[in-house]
C-alpha cells in the first residue's frame, strides 16, 4: 500500500478520560503500534504522577515515546515533530495504520499540522529566564510577554509557563515578536489522519480525576516526588502532581492540602485540554461513559 493510503489515528482528550485503554484496544484491533503525544510521559523519572502506561499496558501494545527521555535532557516540540514523524514513517513500512494518543495539544498539532521552525534559545538566555521565573513566578513571564508581544499575549494560555517562556526566549533572542514569526501554516502530511477527541460528562470526568490522584498517592507518588527533590527546579518537574508536593516538602502546605491542590489543578488542566481541542472542526468527538 502506498504511504498516501496509510493512516494515523489520533486519539486526544483530557486527562483521565480513558485514552490509553482505547488506544490499546485499537492497536490490538489493527495489530499496530502506539505513538505517545503526552509530553509529560516522555520522562522516565516521572511514572506515577503522569499516569504513564503500566508494564501490563506497555506489553499489551508496543508504545513509543514513553520514558524515552531523562528530566535532564533538553527537548521541545520541534525535536518531537521530527522524531515522531520519522518513527511513524518507519512503522508505515510494516503497518497500514498507526495510533497516536495523548492529551498534549501542542504535540498533537505538531504531528497533524507541523510546527513553526523557530530558533532555539541560547542556553545562557534560557537559564536566565528560568531563574527569573523561579524567583518571581509566572507573573514575571506574563508581564514580559505582554510588554514584548501584546498580540501573542492576547491569545496565549497565560497560565502555561512553558509557552510563555518559549515566547519570551524567541522575542529576546531575535529582537522580533514571537507572533510575527509564527506562520501557523498547516503542513499537509503524506498520509491520512483520522482525529478523535474522547470526552465524558464533566462530573464523571472530575470524579475519575479525583480517584486517579488517590490511586497515585496509594501507588507511591509521594515517594516518587521525594526522590526528585534535588531536581525540583528543572522545567520538566514544574508540572501538576509534582510542584504541589514540592511545596509540601518545603513545609509551605500540608500533605492534605497538596493532594487537594493536585486534584484541583488536574481538573483545571482537563478543562484547558478540552478548550484546546474545541478550536478544531476536523476532530470527531466521542463519548466515553464508562
N, C-alpha and C positions, 0 to 999 in steps of 0.2 A: 504493500500500500504506500502511495506517495505521501510525503510528510504533510502536504496540504490537506490530506484526508484524516490525519491523526488528530486526536482530541485531548485537550487538557480540561478536566472537570475541576473547577474551583469551588471549594466549599468554605464560605465565610460565615460570620455571625459573632454574637457576643460571647464572652467567656461563660463557661458552664452550660452552654445550650445543647451540648451533645455532639459537637463536630467530630471529635476523634472517633467515636463509636461508628458514626455514619460513614466516615471516610474509610475506616477499616472494612466495613460491610461492602462498600462499593469496590474497594481494592480487591477483595476476595471474589466478588462477582465478576470483575473484569480480569482477574488474575494479573494484577499490575502492582505498581509501587506508589509510594506517597511522598510528596514534597511538602515540607512544613513551610508555612508562611507566618509562623508565630515567632517574632523576633526575640522574645524572652526565652524561648525554649532552645535557642541556638547554644546557650551557655551550659556546659556540662556541670558546673558547680551549682546551678540553680535547678534543682529537680523537684522538690516538694512544692515550693512556693509558686512555681509556674505551671503546676499540674501537667508536667511533662508525661508523655505516654509511659506506661509501666512496661516492665520486661515482657509481661504477657501480651500487651498490645503491640509492642515492637516485634514480637515473634509472630503475631497474627498476620502482619503485612510488613514488607520492607519499608522503612522510613529513611528519608534523607533530610539533612539539616536539623537534626535533633542531637544536642550535646556535641556538636562538631567544633565548638569554639571554647576558649577559656575566657573568663571575665577580663583577663589581662590583654586579650587580643583587641586591636583596633579593627572595627568593622562598621560598614554603613550600607545603606540600601543600594547604592550603585554597585558595590562589590557583590552584594547578594544577587542583584539582577543578572550580572554576568555569569556567576557561578550556577545559579538556578536554571537559567536558560540552557547553559551548556549541559547540565545534568538531564534536563528534560529531553533535549535532542539526543543524548546518549540512550535514554530509556525508550525513545521512539524507535530505535533500531530493532528492539525486540518486543515492544508493546504498541498496540494501536491506541490505547488510552492510558493516560497518567492522571493521578489525583493530586490536587494541591489543597491543603487545608490549613486554616489558621484564622486568627482574628486581627492581625496587624494590617490595617488598611493600606498604609503606605507601601508595604511589601507586596501586598496583593496587586496594587496599582502597578508596581514595577514589573511584575510578571505579565500582567494583562496588557498594559499600555506603554511600558517603558518609563524611564525616569530621566530627568534633565541631567546632563553630564556637567555638573558644576565642580569647580576646583576644590580639592581638599585643603583644609586649613593647615597652615604651618603648625607643627607640634607646640611651639612656644605660645602662639596665639591661642590655640585650643586650650592649653593648660591655664593661661591667664583668665580666660572666660570661665572655665570650670572653677577656678579658685574664687573668683568673684561671686559666682553662683552659690558656692558652698558658704561663703561669708555673708552675702546679702540676701540670698533666697531668690525665688522666682520673680520677685518684683524688680530686681535688677535687670533680668533678661527682658521683662515686659517693657520697662522704661526705655532701655536702649534700642530695642526693635521698634518701638513706637516712634522714637526720635529719628532713627536712621532709615526706616522703611514703613511709613504710616500706611501705605497701601496694603502691604502684606499683613501688618498688624490688624487691620480692619477685618480680615477674613481668616486669620490664623486661629488655631486652637491655642489660646494664650495661657493655658494651664499645662501644656505639653512642653516641658523644659527642653527636651531633645530637639524639637522642631525650632523652638526659639533660639537655642544655642547654635544650631546649624545656620539659621538665617543671619544671626549676628556674625558668625565666622565669615560668611561669604561677603556681607556688607563691608566689614573691616578690611578683609584681605584684598578685595577687588576695588574698593572705593566706589562701588555701584550698588544700587539697591538689589536686594535678593529677588524681589518681584519682577524687576526688569530683565533678569537673567533666566527666569523660568518660562520656557516656551510653552510648556504644558501641551505640546503636540503629541497626540497618541500614535504610538508605533503600531503598524499592522503586523501581527505575528504571522509566521508562515505555517500555522496550524490552527485548527478550530479551537475555540474556547467556549465552554458552557459554564455559566456563572450562577451559583446558588447561594442564597443567604438563608441560614436557618434562624428561626425565631420561635418564640413561645410566649404565652400570656405573661405579662410583666410580673404578676405576683408569684407565678410558678418559677420564673427565672430567678427572681430575687431570693426565693426560698432555697433554690438549688445552690446559689452562690453562698448563702449563709451556711448551709450544711457542708458545702465543699471546704470552706475555711475551717470549720470544726474538725473535719476529717484530716486536713493538712496538719493542724495542731496535734492531733492524736498520732499522726504518722511521723512526727518528728520535726516539724517546721521550726520550732524554737531552737532546737539543737543545730539544725542546718544554718540558721541565721547566726547563731552564736559563733560557729566556726568561721564565719565570714567577716567578723568584726574587724580584723586587721585590714580588710579591703573595702570597708564600708563607704569610702569616698569615691570609689570607682563608679563611672557613669552607669555601667550595667546593673549596679545594685541600687540605684535610685529609682526603685520601682515598687509597686504595690506588693505587700506581703513581706518586704524586707525593710523598707525605710521605717515603717511603723515599729517593728521590733528593735531596730537600732535605737529608736527613741526610748524604748523600754529599757534596753541595756545601758543607756546613758542616764537612766534614772529620771527621765523627763516625764514619763507617763507610767501608769500601772500596766501590768500584763493584761488585765481585763480590758483596759481602755485600748491597748494596742490591738487586741483581737477585734474589738468593736470597730476600730478605725479601719482595719483591713477589710472587714465586711462592707463598711460604708464606701470606702474608696473603690472596692471591686464593683459594687453596684453602679457607682458613678462612671467607672471605666466602661462597663457594659452599655450604659446609656450613650456614651460618646461613640462607641463602636457602631451602634445602631444608627446614630446620626450620620456617621461617615458613609455607611452603605446606602442610606436613603438618598444620597446625592445622585445615584445612577439609575438609569432606566433600562439597563441591559442585564440586570440580575433577576433571577426567578426567586421569589420568596416562598419558602415552605415552612409549615408549622410543625414543630416537634412538641406534641402534647404529653409526652411521657414524663 
